[in-house]
Amino acid sequence: MSAPVFAVVGHPNKGKSSIVATLAQDDSVQISLIPGTTAKCRHFPMKVDGEVQYILVDTPGFQRARQVLAWMKARATTAAERTAVVCQFVESHRDTGKFVDECELLEPLIKGAGILYVIDGSRPYGEEYEAEMEILQWTGQPSIALINMIGQDSYIEEWRAALSQYFRIVRVFNAVTAEFHKRLELLKAFGQLREEWRVPLSLAVKTLEEDRRARRQRSASCIAEMLAGMISLRVTKRLSSKEDAQSHKASLTQKYQAKLRSFEQKGRRAIEGIYDYHELKCREKEIEVLDEDLFSLDSWNIWGLKRRQLLTTGAASGALVGSGVDLAVGGTSLLLGATIGSMVGGASAWFSYNRIADVKMLGLPLGGTELRVGPAGNINFPYVVLGRALYHHAAVTRRTHAQRDILSLDNATETASARSLPEQQRKKLEKVFTQLRNTEDNNADPTLVDRLAGIIENIMEDSDRIV
């Protein structure tokens, strides 16, 4: 059973390449505001586990549609002759240097590709498009018209009235913002146009849904491994009896912080790779808060648990001690910097944002000392990391491969933040976090990591249902 092929055609600069990038889930598709960027047809297979589900063909735009149609009309006297005349046109002009773009875009159609005709619904309808639509009709191939919204204005209704005269199915489809389910709906619609496509496209939809779940599961495991590594991290330095431990504390603390940041950055890149984003820009305007230093107070105020949640979580984990412990609410560094805050009875030092982990000096059996930072004992720390990871994952999964400028998440911050989790989920998380803090030698129990991944995957599923 061969994979269905769809040629994406239309005027230059109407979003054809963006449609291809989104439906093929491929950020290597070249997208540009310069007309004529696509000069040759390029095939982009949509693969899952190496199996091609369908193929998108990115084509050049129509340049002289009226002249092409006039040539065809001069040679076809009946509707039965039209498809053959289209083939004749391509054969007659393929190597002549005339109608280069039209020959290139018609080539996949005469070979049996379905048609995705793309127009810009933010621009007014014009009669010049009718020649294009009529040529496409002459090919005899099944077709869908997509109203892509590039600008702010909307002329959807007048476009819909015109397009419906040439195409059985007309859909509004924004390649930049189309959610995953919108892409699947488009595939289902294509399955209605040709009998032999119905089964492969139904299978493709099912496969893509299963693939989406598998990617989410892999992402949850990736975040769990990152969290386990960051919570259990220990950085040590052996000192001779002559060395002053105090002079090494600052450098060891900086090394500890750098390793934590490295864990997070590696985790982000892994998530992006799971969703096939290999050329994703990492510093975008919409996620400035995500690019805040992991050790800034802003990160804790946005991603960490609220005071009441910290008290509840601390009680559940056995973190509570006597009264009169400082709850930090200001400053600029997690490990260094002054504690500024109010007294909260019953809260332990784990609640201070400026102490992720203590710096300890341990004696060695053969003499000398070992200076150690870690593991991360601060009860809020894993929730800050988890909140940031959930936000980043949501941003990546809701992004299409047609987006090339910014990573946008709109208002998903609160739903992605760890502070929005139900108390029951926080309790489950805290049990795992507590065990990870007691892990020796930076080597977390795989069973524990798997349990954490399962909790995170459930959180992701709940978030997807809300959206």
C-alpha positions as CSV (number, residue, x, y, z in Angstrom):
1,M,0.0,0.0,0.0
2,S,1.7,3.2,-1.2
3,A,1.7,6.3,0.9
4,P,-0.7,9.1,-0.4
5,V,1.1,12.1,-2.0
6,F,-0.3,15.7,-1.7
7,A,1.1,18.6,-3.7
8,V,0.7,22.0,-2.0
9,V,0.0,24.6,-4.7
10,G,-1.1,28.2,-5.1
11,H,0.2,31.7,-5.6
12,P,3.7,32.6,-4.4
13,N,3.9,33.7,-0.7
14,K,0.5,32.4,0.4
15,G,1.9,30.0,3.0
16,K,2.5,26.8,1.0
17,S,5.8,26.0,2.5
18,S,4.4,26.7,6.0
19,I,1.6,24.2,5.3
20,V,4.2,21.6,4.2
21,A,6.4,22.2,7.3
22,T,3.4,21.8,9.7
23,L,1.9,18.7,8.1
24,A,5.3,17.0,7.6
25,Q,6.5,18.1,11.1
26,D,9.7,19.2,9.5
27,D,11.5,22.4,10.4
28,S,14.0,21.9,7.5
29,V,11.3,23.2,5.1
30,Q,12.6,26.5,3.7
31,I,10.2,29.3,4.6
32,S,10.7,32.9,3.3
33,L,8.8,36.1,2.7
34,I,10.7,36.5,-0.6
35,P,8.5,35.4,-3.6
36,G,9.9,32.6,-5.6
37,T,11.9,31.0,-2.8
38,T,10.6,27.6,-3.8
39,A,11.8,27.0,-7.4
40,K,11.8,23.2,-7.5
41,C,9.4,20.6,-6.1
42,R,10.7,19.1,-2.9
43,H,9.2,16.0,-1.3
44,F,8.8,15.8,2.5
45,P,7.7,12.4,3.8
46,M,5.9,12.3,7.1
47,K,7.5,9.4,8.9
48,V,6.8,7.6,12.1
49,D,9.4,5.0,13.2
50,G,10.8,5.0,9.7
51,E,7.5,4.3,8.1
52,V,6.2,6.9,5.6
53,Q,2.6,7.8,6.4
54,Y,2.1,10.4,3.6
55,I,4.2,12.7,1.5
56,L,3.9,16.5,1.1
57,V,5.3,18.1,-2.1
58,D,6.3,21.8,-1.8
59,T,5.9,23.4,-5.2
60,P,6.7,26.8,-6.8
61,G,3.8,29.3,-7.1
62,F,1.8,30.0,-10.2
63,Q,3.3,32.8,-12.3
64,R,1.4,33.0,-15.6
65,A,-1.8,31.0,-14.9
66,R,-3.9,32.9,-17.4
67,Q,-1.5,32.3,-20.3
68,V,-1.3,28.6,-19.3
69,L,-5.1,28.3,-19.3
70,A,-5.4,30.0,-22.6
71,W,-2.9,27.5,-24.2
72,M,-4.9,24.6,-22.7
73,K,-8.3,25.9,-23.8
74,A,-7.0,26.3,-27.4
75,R,-6.3,22.5,-27.4
76,A,-9.2,21.0,-25.5
77,T,-12.7,21.1,-26.9
78,T,-14.4,18.7,-24.4
79,A,-14.1,18.0,-20.7
80,A,-12.9,14.5,-21.5
81,E,-9.7,15.9,-23.1
82,R,-8.7,18.3,-20.3
83,T,-6.5,15.9,-18.3
84,A,-4.6,14.8,-21.3
85,V,-4.1,18.5,-22.4
86,V,-2.6,19.3,-19.0
87,C,-0.1,16.4,-19.5
88,Q,0.5,17.7,-23.0
89,F,1.3,21.2,-21.7
90,V,3.9,19.9,-19.3
91,E,5.5,17.7,-22.0
92,S,5.6,20.5,-24.5
93,H,7.2,23.1,-22.2
94,R,9.2,21.0,-19.7
95,D,12.6,21.8,-21.2
96,T,11.9,25.0,-23.1
97,G,12.5,27.5,-20.4
98,K,8.9,28.7,-20.8
99,F,6.3,28.3,-18.0
100,V,9.0,26.8,-15.8
101,D,7.1,27.2,-12.5
102,E,3.8,25.9,-13.9
103,C,5.5,22.9,-15.4
104,E,7.2,22.2,-12.1
105,L,4.1,22.4,-10.0
106,L,1.9,20.4,-12.4
107,E,4.4,17.6,-12.6
108,P,3.4,15.8,-9.3
109,L,-0.3,16.3,-10.2
110,I,-0.1,14.5,-13.5
111,K,1.6,11.7,-11.6
112,G,-1.4,11.4,-9.3
113,A,-0.8,13.7,-6.3
114,G,-3.8,15.1,-4.5
115,I,-4.1,18.9,-4.4
116,L,-3.9,21.2,-1.4
117,Y,-4.6,24.6,-2.8
118,V,-3.5,27.4,-0.5
119,I,-4.7,31.0,-0.5
120,D,-4.2,33.9,2.0
121,G,-7.6,34.6,3.6
122,S,-6.3,37.9,5.0
123,R,-6.2,39.4,1.4
124,P,-9.2,40.1,-0.8
125,Y,-10.4,37.6,-3.4
126,G,-9.4,38.4,-6.9
127,E,-10.4,37.1,-10.4
128,E,-6.7,36.3,-11.2
129,Y,-7.0,33.2,-8.9
130,E,-9.8,31.7,-11.1
131,A,-7.3,30.7,-13.8
132,E,-5.3,28.7,-11.2
133,M,-8.3,27.0,-9.8
134,E,-9.6,26.1,-13.3
135,I,-6.2,24.6,-14.3
136,L,-6.3,22.5,-11.1
137,Q,-9.8,21.3,-12.0
138,W,-8.5,20.2,-15.4
139,T,-6.0,17.8,-13.7
140,G,-8.8,15.7,-12.4
141,Q,-7.1,15.1,-9.1
142,P,-8.9,15.2,-5.7
143,S,-8.5,18.6,-4.1
144,I,-9.0,20.6,-0.9
145,A,-8.7,24.4,-0.6
146,L,-7.1,25.8,2.5
147,I,-7.7,29.3,3.6
148,N,-4.5,30.3,5.3
149,M,-4.5,33.4,7.5
150,I,-1.2,35.3,7.1
151,G,-2.3,38.9,8.0
152,Q,-4.8,40.4,10.4
153,D,-7.7,41.2,8.1
154,S,-10.2,38.5,7.2
155,Y,-11.9,37.9,3.9
156,I,-12.9,34.3,4.7
157,E,-16.5,34.4,3.6
158,E,-15.9,35.8,0.1
159,W,-13.0,33.3,-0.4
160,R,-15.2,30.5,0.8
161,A,-18.0,31.5,-1.7
162,A,-15.5,31.4,-4.6
163,L,-13.5,28.4,-3.6
164,S,-16.6,26.2,-3.0
165,Q,-17.3,26.5,-6.7
166,Y,-14.1,24.7,-7.6
167,F,-13.3,22.5,-4.5
168,R,-15.5,19.9,-2.6
169,I,-13.8,20.7,0.7
170,V,-12.8,24.2,1.9
171,R,-11.1,24.6,5.2
172,V,-9.7,27.5,7.2
173,F,-6.2,26.2,8.3
174,N,-3.6,28.5,9.9
175,A,-0.3,26.7,9.4
176,V,1.4,28.6,12.2
177,T,-1.2,28.0,14.9
178,A,-2.9,24.8,13.9
179,E,-3.2,22.4,16.9
180,F,-2.4,18.8,16.6
181,H,-6.1,17.7,16.3
182,K,-6.6,20.2,13.5
183,R,-3.9,18.5,11.4
184,L,-5.5,15.2,12.0
185,E,-8.9,16.5,10.9
186,L,-7.3,17.6,7.6
187,L,-6.0,14.1,7.0
188,K,-9.4,12.6,7.7
189,A,-10.9,15.0,5.2
190,F,-8.5,14.0,2.5
191,G,-9.4,10.4,3.2
192,Q,-12.9,11.2,2.0
193,L,-11.7,12.3,-1.5
194,R,-10.3,9.1,-2.9
195,E,-11.3,5.6,-1.9
196,E,-7.8,4.2,-2.0
197,W,-6.6,6.9,0.5
198,R,-9.3,6.1,3.1
199,V,-7.5,3.2,4.7
200,P,-3.9,4.5,4.6
201,L,-5.0,7.9,6.0
202,S,-7.1,6.3,8.8
203,L,-4.0,4.3,9.7
204,A,-1.9,7.4,9.5
205,V,-4.2,9.3,11.9
206,K,-4.1,6.4,14.4
207,T,-0.3,6.1,14.0
208,L,0.2,9.8,14.6
209,E,-2.0,9.7,17.7
210,E,0.0,6.8,19.1
211,D,3.2,8.5,18.2
212,R,2.1,11.6,20.1
213,R,1.5,9.5,23.2
214,A,4.8,7.8,22.8
215,R,6.6,11.2,22.5
216,R,4.9,12.4,25.6
217,Q,5.9,9.3,27.5
218,R,9.5,9.8,26.4
219,S,9.4,13.4,27.4
220,A,8.1,12.5,30.9
221,S,11.0,10.1,31.2
222,C,13.4,12.7,30.0
223,I,12.2,15.2,32.6
224,A,12.2,12.6,35.3
225,E,15.8,11.7,34.6
226,M,16.7,15.4,34.6
227,L,15.0,16.0,37.9
228,A,16.6,12.9,39.5
229,G,20.0,14.1,38.4
230,M,19.5,17.6,39.7
231,I,18.0,16.6,43.1
232,S,20.6,14.0,43.9
233,L,23.6,15.9,42.5
234,R,26.7,16.1,44.7
235,V,29.8,18.0,43.8
236,T,32.9,17.3,45.9
237,K,36.5,18.5,46.3
238,R,39.1,16.7,48.3
239,L,41.4,19.0,50.3
240,S,44.7,18.3,52.1
241,S,45.0,19.1,55.8
242,K,47.0,22.2,54.8
243,E,44.3,23.7,52.5
244,D,41.7,26.2,53.8
245,A,38.2,24.8,53.1
246,Q,36.6,28.2,53.3
247,S,38.6,29.5,50.3
248,H,37.1,26.7,48.1
249,K,33.5,27.0,49.1
250,A,32.6,29.7,46.6
251,S,34.2,28.0,43.6
252,L,32.6,24.6,44.5
253,T,29.2,26.3,44.9
254,Q,29.6,27.8,41.4
255,K,30.5,24.5,40.0
256,Y,27.4,23.0,41.6
257,Q,25.2,25.7,40.1
258,A,26.8,25.2,36.6
259,K,26.1,21.5,36.7
260,L,22.4,22.1,37.6
261,R,22.1,24.6,34.7
262,S,23.7,22.1,32.4
263,F,21.2,19.4,33.4
264,E,18.3,21.7,32.6
265,Q,19.7,22.8,29.2
266,K,20.4,19.3,28.2
267,G,16.9,18.3,29.2
268,R,15.4,21.1,27.1
269,R,17.4,20.1,24.0
270,A,16.3,16.5,24.5
271,I,12.6,17.5,24.6
272,E,13.0,19.6,21.5
273,G,14.6,16.6,19.7
274,I,11.8,14.3,20.8
275,Y,9.4,16.5,18.9
276,D,11.7,16.9,15.8
277,Y,12.7,20.4,16.5
278,H,16.4,20.5,15.4
279,E,16.7,24.1,14.4
280,L,14.7,25.7,17.1
281,K,15.8,29.1,18.3
282,C,16.4,29.0,22.0
283,R,16.0,32.6,23.1
284,E,12.6,33.8,22.1
285,K,10.6,36.8,23.3
286,E,7.6,34.8,24.6
287,I,9.8,32.7,26.9
288,E,12.0,35.3,28.4
289,V,10.8,34.1,31.8
290,L,12.0,30.6,30.9
291,D,15.4,32.0,30.0
292,E,15.7,33.6,33.5
293,D,18.6,32.1,35.4
294,L,17.6,29.0,37.3
295,F,19.1,30.7,40.4
296,S,17.1,33.9,40.2
297,L,14.3,34.9,42.6
298,D,11.9,35.5,39.7
299,S,12.1,31.8,38.8
300,W,11.1,30.8,42.2
301,N,8.2,33.3,42.4
302,I,6.8,32.0,39.1
303,W,7.6,28.3,39.1
304,G,7.9,27.3,42.8
305,L,5.1,26.4,45.1
306,K,3.2,29.0,47.1
307,R,3.8,29.5,50.8
308,R,0.7,27.5,51.9
309,Q,1.6,24.7,49.4
310,L,5.1,24.6,50.8
311,L,3.8,24.3,54.3
312,T,1.5,21.4,53.3
313,T,4.2,19.7,51.3
314,G,6.8,20.2,54.0
315,A,4.5,18.5,56.6
316,A,3.9,15.6,54.2
317,S,7.6,15.1,53.7
318,G,8.6,15.5,57.4
319,A,10.4,18.7,56.6
320,L,8.8,20.7,59.4
321,V,10.9,21.6,62.5
322,G,10.6,24.2,65.2
323,S,9.2,27.7,64.8
324,G,11.0,30.8,63.9
325,V,12.6,29.8,60.7
326,D,13.2,32.3,58.0
327,L,11.1,32.0,54.7
328,A,13.1,33.9,52.1
329,V,11.1,36.1,49.7
330,G,13.9,38.3,48.3
331,G,17.4,38.3,47.0
332,T,19.1,37.4,43.8
333,S,20.9,34.1,44.3
334,L,19.7,30.6,45.3
335,L,22.9,29.5,47.0
336,L,24.5,32.9,47.7
337,G,23.0,36.2,48.7
338,A,21.2,37.7,51.7
339,T,18.0,36.2,53.2
340,I,15.2,38.8,53.1
341,G,11.8,37.7,54.2
342,S,9.2,37.2,56.9
343,M,9.1,34.6,59.8
344,V,6.7,31.7,59.2
345,G,6.2,29.5,62.1
346,G,6.7,25.8,61.5
347,A,8.6,26.1,58.2
348,S,12.1,24.6,57.9
349,A,15.2,26.0,56.3
350,W,14.3,24.0,53.3
351,F,11.9,26.8,52.3
352,S,14.7,29.3,51.8
353,Y,15.2,29.9,48.1
354,N,18.8,30.9,48.7
355,R,19.8,27.5,50.0
356,I,19.3,24.6,47.6
357,A,22.0,22.6,49.2
358,D,24.3,22.9,52.1
359,V,28.1,23.1,51.8
360,K,29.5,20.4,54.1
361,M,33.0,19.6,55.2
362,L,33.6,15.9,55.8
363,G,36.7,14.1,57.3
364,L,38.4,11.5,55.2
365,P,39.7,8.2,56.7
366,L,43.3,8.7,55.5
367,G,43.4,12.3,56.5
368,G,42.4,15.6,54.9
369,T,38.9,16.7,54.3
370,E,36.2,16.6,51.5
371,L,34.2,19.6,50.7
372,R,30.7,18.7,49.4
373,V,27.7,20.5,47.9
374,G,24.5,18.6,47.5
375,P,22.1,16.9,47.3
376,A,19.4,19.5,46.9
377,G,17.6,19.6,50.2
378,N,15.5,22.6,49.5
379,I,11.9,21.4,49.3
380,N,10.8,24.0,46.7
381,F,13.7,23.4,44.3
382,P,12.3,20.3,42.4
383,Y,9.0,22.1,41.9
384,V,10.8,25.1,40.3
385,V,12.6,22.8,38.0
386,L,9.5,20.7,37.2
387,G,7.4,23.9,36.6
388,R,9.9,25.2,34.1
389,A,10.1,21.8,32.4
390,L,6.4,21.5,32.1
391,Y,6.2,25.0,30.6
392,H,8.9,24.3,28.1
393,H,7.3,21.0,27.1
394,A,3.9,22.6,26.6
395,A,5.6,25.4,24.5
396,V,7.3,22.8,22.3
397,T,4.2,20.5,21.8
398,R,1.9,23.4,20.9
399,R,4.3,24.9,18.4
400,T,4.1,24.0,14.7
401,H,7.1,23.4,12.5
402,A,6.1,26.4,10.4
403,Q,7.0,28.8,13.3
404,R,10.5,30.1,12.9
405,D,10.7,33.3,14.9
406,I,9.3,32.9,18.4
407,L,8.2,30.1,20.8
408,S,4.8,31.1,22.0
409,L,2.7,29.6,24.8
410,D,0.1,32.3,25.3
411,N,-1.5,31.9,28.8
412,A,-0.3,28.4,29.6
413,T,2.0,29.5,32.4
414,E,-0.4,28.8,35.3
415,T,-1.6,25.4,33.9
416,A,2.0,24.3,33.3
417,S,3.4,25.6,36.6
418,A,3.9,23.0,39.4
419,R,1.9,25.3,41.7
420,S,-1.3,24.4,39.8
421,L,-1.0,20.7,40.6
422,P,-3.6,19.1,42.9
423,E,-2.5,18.3,46.4
424,Q,-2.7,14.6,45.8
425,Q,-0.2,14.8,42.9
426,R,2.1,17.0,45.0
427,K,2.1,14.4,47.7
428,K,3.1,11.7,45.3
429,L,5.8,13.8,43.9
430,E,7.2,14.7,47.3
431,K,7.5,11.0,48.3
432,V,9.7,10.5,45.2
433,F,11.6,13.7,45.8
434,T,12.4,12.8,49.4
435,Q,13.8,9.4,48.3
436,L,15.9,11.1,45.6
437,R,17.4,13.5,48.2
438,N,18.7,10.4,50.0
439,T,20.2,8.9,46.9
440,E,24.0,8.2,47.2
441,D,26.7,8.9,44.6
442,N,24.5,10.8,42.1
443,N,23.0,7.5,41.1
444,A,19.2,7.4,41.3
445,D,17.3,4.1,41.5
446,P,15.8,3.5,38.0
447,T,12.6,2.2,39.6
448,L,12.3,5.5,41.4
449,V,12.9,7.5,38.2
450,D,10.2,5.4,36.4
451,R,7.7,6.2,39.1
452,L,8.5,9.9,38.8
453,A,8.1,9.7,35.0
454,G,4.6,8.1,35.4
455,I,3.5,11.0,37.7
456,I,4.8,13.5,35.2
457,E,3.1,11.8,32.3
458,N,-0.2,12.0,34.1
459,I,0.3,15.7,34.7
460,M,1.0,16.2,31.0
461,E,-2.1,14.2,30.0
462,D,-4.3,16.3,32.4
463,S,-2.8,19.5,30.9
464,D,-3.5,18.4,27.3
465,R,-7.2,17.7,28.3
466,I,-7.5,21.2,29.7
467,V,-6.2,22.7,26.5
